[in-house]
Amino acid sequence: MVEPIAFGPIHVDPDVILRLQKYRALDTVPPAVKDVARRAAAMAEALVEPQGWAWRGPIRRVDADGSVLIGHRLRFQSGTLARALKDAMETVIVLLTIGPTLERRAHELVGEEQYVEGLLLDTGGWAAIDALIKDVRRHLAADARARGFRLTGRMAPGFADWGLEEQRILISAFDGTELSVRLTETQVMLPRKSISGLYGLIPLGLTGVA
């Protein structure tokens, strides 16, 4: 079953933008760069258009060879995924995006030769999608606990030995749903500031993967 995900206001932290740009000691960042990061964070908050969808389904099989069957037709091959789901009974698959507007504006700034502004705004988009996925996980974890489960960490095609080519299978969970996210032939999601994830629900008291 597919459900839309509702979002409140998205906060983009300028310090996160700077850390994503590899500034380790924030007290050494030049004031001018800090100012651009603050403006980029504010602009990012104004430009994000968050959308998200969640699909829930039972785990049918998890085999020792890494074969995983979820629902009636989602078949994956990954030893890492199989180990993460070995004690799980259900899964939640999520798809999130902040939309194309922020990325378009970042490209415009670069075209106007405002390179630092464009770079930090683009980075603000990644900070926003990171904030979205953390917010979604908090809600999923709380819902899982209320139902007697705990949530695994997020997995997605491209993690460890889970092949990126299975991204299309993962996204097919949302077939029949009108999505604003699409996959290219090389499994890249568009808009680029989009993210997928699969979580397992493990009954409380079992070992599993935290």
N, C-alpha and C positions, 0 to 999 in steps of 0.2 A: 504494500500500500504506500502510495506517495503522498506526502504532506508538505505544503509550503512551510518554510521557516520564517517566523516574524523576527524582525530586528528592531532594537531601539536605536538611539543615537550612537554613532560610532566615534570613539575617541582615538585620535592618532597622537601618540606621544612623540614630540620632537627628539627626545633623547633616544628613542628606539630608531628613528631615522638615522641619527648619527652613528649609533652602534652598528646598524646594518651597513653603513658606509665605512666600517672598520675603525671608527674612532674609539679607542679603548679607554683613554683617560679623558672624560668629558670636560674636566677643568682646564685642559690644555687646548680645547677647541677654540680657534679664533672667534672673537665676538661677532664678526661679520657673518661667519658661517653659521653660528648659533642662531642669528637673526633670520637668515634664509631658511634654516630648518624650522623655526617657529612659524614662519609664514607658509612654508610648504605644508606643515601639519594642518594649519587652519584651512588652507585651500583644499587639501585632501579630504578633510571632514565635510567640506561643502560640496565636493564633486562625487563622492562615493554614492553609488546607487545599488545598495546591497540587495541581493536576491539569493534565496537558498531553498533547497528541496531535500527531504529526507525520505528514504525508502526503508521499510522494515520487513524482515522475512526470516524464516527459520533456517537453521543449518541442517541440511539433510545428511551430509557425509563429510568426514574429514579422515583421509587415508594416510597411512604412514609414508607413502611415496610423494606426499605433498599435494595430492588431488583434493580439491574442496568443491562441494556442491552446495549452493545456497539457493533456497527456493526450489523452483522446478527446472531452472534453465541457466543459472549463473554458475559456470564451471571455471575454476581457476587452478593454476598449477604453481605452487610456491611452498617450499618447505617452511620458510619463515612464517607465512600466513597460516599454514596448517598447525604449526606449533602454537601460535598465538590464539587460535580458535579451538584447540583440542578440548577444552572444558566448557566452551561457550554453547549456548542453546539457540541464541538469536543473533542477528546482525542488524546494524543500522548503517546504511550507506548514505553519505551526504555529498551534496554538490553545492558549492558556494561561489559567488562572483561579486565583484564590486562594480561591474559594468564597464563600458568602454570610455566613458567621458573623461575620467582622470587621465588615462593613458593618452588620449587624444590631445588633451591640454598640455601634457608634458612634452609631447612631440612638437607641438606648436612653439613652446618656449625654446626648445633647442633650435628650431627653425628660425627663431628670432634672435639667435645667438646668446640667449640667456641660459648658458649651459649648466651652471650650478643650480639655478632655479629649476630647470627641467629635470636634472638628475635627481635632486632631492624630492621633487614632487612625485616622480616615478617611484622612488624608494618609499615615499609616504603611502603609495598604493599597496606595496608589499606589507608595510606595517599595518595597514587597514585590514588586509585579508588575514593577516596573522591574528589581529584582534577578533575578527569574526569567528575564526575556527576555534579560538580559545573560549569565546562566549558560548558557542554551540556545544562544545564539549562539556562545559560546566552544566548546562541545562540537561544534556543527555545523561551525564553522570548522576545528577540529582534525581531525574526520572527513573533511572535504573535502580538506584538505592531504594526508592519508594516502592519498587516492584520486587525487591529482594535479589537484585543483581548488582554486579559492579562492572564497570566499563573497562575494556582493554584500551591500550594506546591506539592511536590512529595508524592505520596501514593504508597504503595506496600503491597502485602499480608504479614501478620505478624504485620502490624501497627494496633494499637487499636483493634477494633473488626473485622477487616478484616482477616479471617482465612488463615493461611499459606498454607493450603491444596489447596487454589485457585491459588497458584503460577503456577501450571501446566496449568490452564486455561489461565492465563495471557501470559505465554510463547507460548501458542498455537497460539497467534496472528502471530507468525513467522513461522508457518507451511509452508513447501515448500521452506524455506530459509535454506541454508547450514550454520549452526551455529557451533561455537567451544565451546558452553556452553551446558551442559546437566543437567538434574535434576535427583537426586537419588530418591528412593522410599519414602524417608522422606523429600522430597522437598528441599534438600540442592543443591545449584548450584555448579557445578564443571566446570572449576577451581573455587576454593573457593573465590578468589578475583574477584568476579563478583557481579553485582547488577542490579536489575530491578526497574522500576518505571513507574507510570502512572500520567500524568498531564492532567488537564482539561483546555480548552480554553473558557474563559468567555468574552462575548462582553463588550467592554469598556462602562462604565456607569452603569453596573449592580453591585449589591453588591457582591455576591459570596464569595469565600474564597481566600484571597491573598496568 
